[in-house]
């Protein structure tokens, strides 16, 4: 038995939550392997929209166990809000959710450090979600972090206080930053810790190994997107974890030879939230249409997403890094709203035509485009590949040929039912 991996191939917001929900009936275990509450995985079914930030997207299916892996960073305040929302829907989350002891905790002071650091960057800010993700991962690599397993120890309060004091000393060095509301945040945070203690806490690497021995299929769920990977993304405008498929090994304790299928998800166009390079970004009417029709606002931050055309050099790069075996194309229905679709096939950098991502993220990139006619047909009510317009089929087949990977699912709307399987 292998562990299949599902992840985004762009700058996040590709629609991973919906597809995990769609695929969950095929799996016994859904395991989130990195990131934190900066993620916003949106699911829609039965006329209701649900946004998950920390909890794996299989939580609404009664056949699945959901694992928050060691590579995830957890804010107990945000986790409690998610769990309270599930309780209102009568979702028996305590029966479906387990948490790794080795997952790190986001403290209230981590969020303050995030805000202070971002403010200090001024015009050079990276567009942080200000959820405390970066400072938490910094404590993790600096060997100062507080982990879920620590809440089971007798000296937890002492360990917490020691790390908090360290953070307060660091905050005192930021000119003009004032620590406000910490006591209230701590009270809420400690309530979240009590709820966390009531959940099933496991040594997740052993838990997942046992599930594999039982021949239970596992799906590893990634957050953010490949182009935000700390090592291979558009550095420094990246997240603080490894978002590529290799991150599933370190973020769950799974050996590389246990990885099976790698599902790569991408939008039929492209979006990005926050700062950073975006070669195919649109500043015209088409960009406005994609943003409006696609409802392109961050599920976590609410910030409008920048919109652009599909970038083949970037997609090929992500496919290569992840070892993608199957592709899933999202939001094909949104492209019905434009007259002409463009695909960036190469980059023109100072007169040189290339298809590799440059090291210099500030390089003067002029995209080279290939144009396709749009289908101008409402796709949202379609349920079969035979219903798809020929223009969309041609667009799909062109991308498949360029990427040399089959596109097995095409999404034509936000609902789990608006999903067309091709193979």
C-alpha positions as CSV (number, residue, x, y, z in Angstrom):
1,X,0.0,0.0,0.0
2,X,1.2,3.5,-0.9
3,X,0.5,7.0,0.3
4,X,-1.0,9.2,-2.5
5,X,-0.2,12.9,-2.3
6,X,-2.4,15.8,-3.4
7,X,-0.9,19.3,-3.7
8,X,-1.1,22.6,-5.5
9,X,1.1,23.4,-8.5
10,X,0.8,27.2,-8.4
11,X,0.8,29.9,-5.7
12,X,-1.9,28.2,-3.6
13,X,-5.7,28.7,-3.8
14,X,-5.9,26.0,-6.5
15,X,-9.0,24.3,-5.0
16,X,-7.3,21.5,-3.0
17,X,-10.0,21.3,-0.4
18,X,-12.8,20.5,-2.8
19,X,-10.8,17.8,-4.5
20,X,-9.7,16.2,-1.2
21,X,-13.4,16.1,-0.3
22,X,-14.2,14.5,-3.7
23,X,-11.5,11.9,-3.4
24,X,-11.9,11.0,0.3
25,X,-14.4,8.1,-0.4
26,X,-11.4,6.3,-1.9
27,X,-9.2,6.7,1.2
28,X,-9.3,5.6,4.8
29,X,-6.9,8.3,6.1
30,X,-6.5,12.0,5.1
31,X,-3.3,13.4,6.5
32,X,-2.3,17.1,6.3
33,X,1.5,17.4,6.2
34,X,2.6,21.0,6.4
35,X,1.6,24.6,6.8
36,X,-0.7,26.2,9.3
37,X,-3.8,28.3,9.5
38,X,-2.5,30.5,6.6
39,X,-4.2,27.8,4.5
40,X,-7.8,28.1,3.5
41,X,-9.3,25.0,2.0
42,X,-12.8,25.7,0.8
43,X,-15.5,23.0,0.3
44,X,-19.0,23.5,-0.9
45,X,-21.8,21.0,-0.9
46,X,-25.6,21.0,-0.2
47,X,-25.6,24.8,-0.8
48,X,-23.2,25.4,2.1
49,X,-19.6,26.6,2.0
50,X,-17.0,25.5,4.5
51,X,-13.5,26.8,5.0
52,X,-10.9,24.7,6.8
53,X,-7.5,26.2,7.9
54,X,-5.9,23.4,10.0
55,X,-8.2,20.4,9.8
56,X,-7.8,18.0,6.9
57,X,-10.5,18.3,4.2
58,X,-11.8,14.8,4.7
59,X,-13.5,15.7,8.0
60,X,-16.9,15.9,6.5
61,X,-16.8,12.2,5.3
62,X,-17.8,9.6,7.8
63,X,-15.4,7.0,6.3
64,X,-12.2,8.9,6.9
65,X,-9.7,9.4,9.8
66,X,-8.1,12.8,9.5
67,X,-4.5,13.4,10.7
68,X,-2.9,16.7,11.5
69,X,0.7,15.7,10.9
70,X,4.0,16.7,12.6
71,X,4.8,19.2,9.8
72,X,1.8,21.3,10.6
73,X,1.9,24.3,13.0
74,X,-1.3,24.7,15.0
75,X,-2.9,27.8,16.6
76,X,-5.2,26.5,19.3
77,X,-7.4,29.6,19.0
78,X,-8.1,29.0,15.3
79,X,-8.4,25.3,15.8
80,X,-11.1,25.8,18.4
81,X,-13.0,28.0,16.1
82,X,-12.9,25.4,13.4
83,X,-14.0,22.7,15.8
84,X,-16.8,24.8,17.1
85,X,-18.0,25.3,13.6
86,X,-18.0,21.6,13.0
87,X,-19.9,20.9,16.2
88,X,-22.7,23.3,15.1
89,X,-23.0,21.1,12.0
90,X,-23.1,17.9,14.2
91,X,-19.8,16.7,12.7
92,X,-18.4,14.1,15.2
93,X,-14.9,15.5,14.9
94,X,-13.5,13.6,17.9
95,X,-14.2,10.4,16.2
96,X,-12.6,11.5,12.9
97,X,-9.5,13.6,14.0
98,X,-6.1,12.7,15.4
99,X,-3.2,15.1,16.1
100,X,0.5,14.5,16.0
101,X,2.4,15.0,19.2
102,X,5.3,16.5,17.1
103,X,3.2,19.2,15.5
104,X,4.3,22.7,16.7
105,X,2.1,25.2,18.5
106,X,1.6,28.8,17.5
107,X,1.7,31.1,20.5
108,X,0.0,34.5,20.8
109,X,3.5,36.0,20.8
110,X,4.3,34.3,17.5
111,X,1.5,36.3,15.9
112,X,2.9,39.5,17.5
113,X,6.4,38.7,16.2
114,X,4.9,38.1,12.7
115,X,3.1,41.5,12.8
116,X,6.2,43.3,14.1
117,X,8.5,41.8,11.6
118,X,6.3,42.5,8.6
119,X,5.8,46.1,9.7
120,X,9.5,46.6,10.1
121,X,10.0,45.5,6.4
122,X,8.1,48.5,5.2
123,X,7.8,48.5,1.4
124,X,9.8,45.2,1.3
125,X,7.1,43.2,3.2
126,X,6.4,39.8,1.8
127,X,2.7,39.7,2.3
128,X,2.5,37.5,5.4
129,X,-1.0,36.4,6.6
130,X,0.2,37.5,10.1
131,X,-0.9,34.2,11.6
132,X,2.4,33.6,13.3
133,X,3.5,30.8,10.8
134,X,7.0,32.1,10.0
135,X,8.0,32.8,13.6
136,X,6.7,29.3,14.7
137,X,8.8,27.5,12.1
138,X,11.8,29.7,13.1
139,X,11.4,28.4,16.6
140,X,11.1,24.9,15.3
141,X,14.3,25.1,13.3
142,X,15.9,27.0,16.2
143,X,15.0,24.1,18.5
144,X,13.0,26.4,20.8
145,X,9.5,25.3,19.7
146,X,6.5,24.2,21.8
147,X,4.9,21.0,20.5
148,X,1.5,19.4,21.0
149,X,3.2,16.6,23.1
150,X,4.3,19.3,25.6
151,X,0.7,19.9,26.7
152,X,0.7,16.4,28.2
153,X,3.7,17.2,30.5
154,X,3.6,18.4,34.1
155,X,5.8,21.4,33.3
156,X,3.9,22.7,30.3
157,X,3.0,26.1,31.8
158,X,6.7,26.7,32.7
159,X,7.8,25.8,29.2
160,X,5.2,28.1,27.7
161,X,6.2,31.0,29.9
162,X,9.8,30.6,29.1
163,X,9.2,30.8,25.4
164,X,6.8,33.7,25.8
165,X,9.4,35.7,27.7
166,X,11.9,35.1,25.0
167,X,9.4,36.4,22.5
168,X,8.6,39.5,24.6
169,X,12.3,40.3,24.7
170,X,12.5,40.1,20.9
171,X,9.4,42.3,20.5
172,X,11.0,45.0,22.7
173,X,13.7,45.5,20.1
174,X,11.1,46.5,17.4
175,X,10.9,50.3,17.4
176,X,7.4,51.5,17.8
177,X,5.7,48.1,18.3
178,X,3.5,48.0,21.4
179,X,2.4,44.7,22.9
180,X,-1.4,44.9,23.4
181,X,-4.1,42.4,24.4
182,X,-1.7,39.6,25.3
183,X,-3.6,38.6,28.5
184,X,-6.9,38.2,26.7
185,X,-5.3,36.3,23.8
186,X,-3.6,34.0,26.3
187,X,-6.9,33.2,28.1
188,X,-8.4,32.2,24.8
189,X,-5.3,30.3,23.8
190,X,-5.3,28.3,27.0
191,X,-9.0,27.4,26.4
192,X,-7.9,26.1,23.0
193,X,-5.2,24.0,24.7
194,X,-7.8,22.4,26.9
195,X,-9.8,21.5,23.8
196,X,-6.7,20.1,22.2
197,X,-6.1,17.9,25.2
198,X,-9.5,16.3,24.7
199,X,-8.6,15.2,21.2
200,X,-6.8,12.0,20.2
201,X,-3.1,12.8,20.3
202,X,-0.8,10.2,18.6
203,X,2.7,9.5,17.5
204,X,1.6,10.1,13.9
205,X,4.5,8.4,12.2
206,X,3.7,5.1,14.0
207,X,-0.1,5.7,13.5
208,X,0.4,6.1,9.7
209,X,2.8,3.1,9.5
210,X,0.2,1.0,11.2
211,X,-2.5,2.1,8.8
212,X,-0.3,1.2,5.8
213,X,0.3,-2.3,7.4
214,X,-3.5,-2.7,7.5
215,X,-3.6,-1.9,3.8
216,X,-5.6,1.3,4.5
217,X,-5.2,3.8,1.7
218,X,-3.9,7.2,2.7
219,X,-4.1,10.6,1.0
220,X,-1.5,13.2,2.1
221,X,-3.0,16.7,1.8
222,X,-0.7,19.7,1.1
223,X,-1.4,23.4,1.8
224,X,-0.4,26.5,-0.1
225,X,1.3,25.7,-3.5
226,X,4.5,24.5,-5.0
227,X,5.6,27.9,-6.1
228,X,5.5,29.0,-2.4
229,X,7.9,26.2,-1.3
230,X,10.6,27.5,1.1
231,X,13.4,26.0,-1.0
232,X,12.0,26.0,-4.6
233,X,9.4,28.8,-4.6
234,X,9.7,32.4,-5.5
235,X,12.0,33.2,-2.5
236,X,11.7,35.3,-0.4
237,X,8.1,35.6,-1.3
238,X,7.3,32.1,-0.1
239,X,5.8,30.3,2.9
240,X,7.9,28.8,5.7
241,X,7.5,25.0,4.9
242,X,8.1,22.5,2.1
243,X,4.9,22.5,0.1
244,X,6.2,20.0,-2.5
245,X,5.7,16.2,-2.4
246,X,8.9,15.7,-0.5
247,X,7.3,17.6,2.3
248,X,4.9,14.7,2.8
249,X,7.8,12.5,3.8
250,X,9.1,14.9,6.5
251,X,5.7,16.3,7.5
252,X,4.2,12.8,8.2
253,X,7.2,10.5,8.8
254,X,6.6,8.5,5.6
255,X,9.5,6.9,3.7
256,X,10.0,8.1,0.1
257,X,9.4,4.6,-1.3
258,X,5.9,4.7,0.2
259,X,4.7,7.5,-2.0
260,X,2.3,6.4,-4.8
261,X,0.3,8.7,-7.0
262,X,1.0,12.5,-6.9
263,X,-2.1,14.5,-7.8
264,X,-1.1,18.0,-9.0
265,X,-3.9,20.6,-8.9
266,X,-3.9,23.8,-11.0
267,X,-6.3,26.4,-12.0
268,X,-7.3,26.8,-15.7
269,X,-5.8,30.3,-15.2
270,X,-3.5,31.5,-12.4
271,X,-3.8,33.5,-9.2
272,X,-1.6,34.8,-6.4
273,X,-2.2,36.5,-3.0
274,X,0.2,39.0,-1.5
275,X,3.5,40.2,-2.8
276,X,6.0,38.5,-5.1
277,X,6.7,37.9,-8.8
278,X,3.8,36.9,-11.1
279,X,5.0,36.9,-14.8
280,X,1.5,36.4,-16.3
281,X,-0.4,38.8,-14.1
282,X,-3.1,40.7,-15.8
283,X,-3.9,44.4,-15.2
284,X,-6.6,44.7,-17.9
285,X,-10.3,43.9,-18.3
286,X,-9.6,40.2,-18.5
287,X,-7.9,40.2,-15.1
288,X,-10.9,42.0,-13.6
289,X,-13.3,39.5,-15.2
290,X,-11.3,36.5,-13.9
291,X,-11.2,38.0,-10.4
292,X,-14.9,38.8,-10.4
293,X,-16.3,35.6,-12.0
294,X,-13.8,33.4,-10.1
295,X,-14.6,35.1,-6.8
296,X,-10.9,35.4,-6.3
297,X,-10.6,36.5,-2.7
298,X,-8.4,34.7,-0.1
299,X,-10.3,32.2,2.0
300,X,-8.0,33.0,5.0
301,X,-7.2,36.7,4.5
302,X,-10.1,38.0,2.4
303,X,-7.6,39.8,0.2
304,X,-8.3,40.0,-3.5
305,X,-6.1,37.6,-5.5
306,X,-4.0,38.8,-8.4
307,X,-5.1,37.0,-11.6
308,X,-3.2,36.0,-14.7
309,X,-2.9,33.4,-17.4
310,X,-1.6,29.8,-17.1
311,X,2.2,29.8,-16.9
312,X,3.6,26.7,-18.6
313,X,7.3,27.2,-17.5
314,X,6.1,27.4,-13.9
315,X,3.8,24.5,-14.3
316,X,6.4,22.3,-15.8
317,X,8.8,23.2,-13.0
318,X,6.2,22.2,-10.4
319,X,5.4,19.0,-12.2
320,X,9.1,18.1,-12.3
321,X,9.7,18.9,-8.6
322,X,6.7,16.9,-7.4
323,X,6.9,13.9,-9.7
324,X,3.2,14.5,-10.6
325,X,1.5,11.5,-12.0
326,X,-2.1,12.9,-12.5
327,X,-3.3,16.4,-13.1
328,X,-6.5,18.1,-11.9
329,X,-7.7,21.3,-13.6
330,X,-9.9,23.7,-11.5
331,X,-12.2,26.5,-12.4
332,X,-12.6,25.8,-16.1
333,X,-16.0,27.4,-15.9
334,X,-14.4,30.8,-15.1
335,X,-12.7,31.0,-18.5
336,X,-16.2,30.9,-20.2
337,X,-16.4,34.6,-19.3
338,X,-13.5,35.8,-21.5
339,X,-13.2,35.9,-25.3
340,X,-9.6,34.7,-25.8
341,X,-7.5,32.5,-23.5
342,X,-3.7,32.8,-23.4
343,X,-1.1,30.4,-22.2
344,X,2.5,31.5,-21.4
345,X,4.7,29.0,-23.3
346,X,8.1,30.6,-22.7
347,X,9.8,33.6,-21.1
348,X,11.6,36.4,-22.9
349,X,14.3,37.6,-20.6
350,X,16.4,40.4,-22.1
351,X,16.0,38.9,-25.6
352,X,16.7,35.3,-24.5
353,X,13.7,32.9,-25.0
354,X,13.8,30.4,-22.1
355,X,11.4,28.0,-20.4
356,X,13.2,27.7,-17.1
357,X,12.3,29.8,-14.0
358,X,15.2,32.3,-13.4
359,X,17.0,32.4,-10.1
360,X,16.6,36.2,-10.1
361,X,12.9,36.7,-9.2
362,X,13.2,40.3,-10.2
363,X,14.3,39.5,-13.7
364,X,12.6,41.4,-16.5
365,X,10.3,38.6,-17.7
366,X,8.2,39.2,-20.8
367,X,5.8,36.2,-21.3
368,X,5.5,34.6,-24.7
369,X,1.9,33.6,-25.3
370,X,-0.1,31.2,-27.4
371,X,-3.8,32.1,-27.8
372,X,-6.9,29.9,-27.7
373,X,-10.6,30.7,-28.3
374,X,-12.8,30.5,-25.3
375,X,-15.9,28.3,-25.2
376,X,-18.3,31.1,-24.1
377,X,-20.6,28.3,-22.7
378,X,-21.9,27.8,-19.2
379,X,-20.1,24.7,-17.9
380,X,-21.5,24.6,-14.4
381,X,-24.4,22.2,-15.2
382,X,-22.3,19.7,-17.1
383,X,-21.6,16.3,-15.6
384,X,-20.0,14.3,-18.4
385,X,-16.8,14.7,-20.4
386,X,-18.9,14.3,-23.6
387,X,-20.7,17.5,-22.7
388,X,-17.6,19.6,-22.7
389,X,-17.3,22.1,-25.7
390,X,-14.6,21.3,-28.3
391,X,-12.7,24.5,-27.4
392,X,-12.2,23.3,-23.8
393,X,-11.3,19.8,-24.9
394,X,-8.6,21.3,-27.2
395,X,-7.3,23.5,-24.4
396,X,-7.1,20.5,-22.1
397,X,-5.4,18.3,-24.7
398,X,-2.8,21.0,-25.4
399,X,-1.9,21.3,-21.7
400,X,-1.7,17.5,-21.4
401,X,0.6,17.4,-24.4
402,X,2.9,20.1,-23.1
403,X,3.0,18.7,-19.5
404,X,3.1,15.1,-20.6
405,X,0.7,14.2,-17.7
406,X,-3.0,13.2,-18.0
407,X,-5.6,15.7,-16.7
408,X,-7.9,13.2,-15.0
409,X,-10.4,15.6,-13.4
410,X,-11.9,18.9,-14.6
411,X,-13.8,21.1,-12.1
412,X,-16.6,23.2,-13.6
413,X,-17.9,24.8,-10.3
414,X,-17.3,25.0,-6.6
415,X,-19.7,22.2,-5.5
416,X,-18.4,18.7,-5.1
417,X,-21.0,17.6,-7.7
418,X,-19.5,19.9,-10.3
419,X,-16.6,17.6,-11.0
420,X,-16.0,15.8,-14.2
421,X,-13.7,12.7,-14.4
422,X,-11.9,12.2,-17.7
423,X,-10.0,9.0,-17.1
